[in-house]
Amino acid sequence: MPFVVPLSSTCQYMNFDIGVKIVILVSVIVIIIIIIIIIAIIYVVLVIVIIIIIIIIIIIIIISS
């Protein structure tokens, strides 16, 4: 009988440990996805801004010439 309790508690601890690892893994994946999305948004905004600036420069050149 003495062996039953330590075994079950160890098993529960292992399950808890696995659960914690899964939670950490999922949270890390979510954080990475969020970072990638933020970088993508920033990249898109930068590209749009650069395109707008180029268009403005072209318009200024056309008007001035």
Secondary structure, DSSP 4 states (H G I P E B T S, - for coil): -TTHHHHHHHHHHHHHHHHHHHHHHHHHHHHHHHHHHHHHHHHHHHHHHHHHHHHHHHHHHHHH-
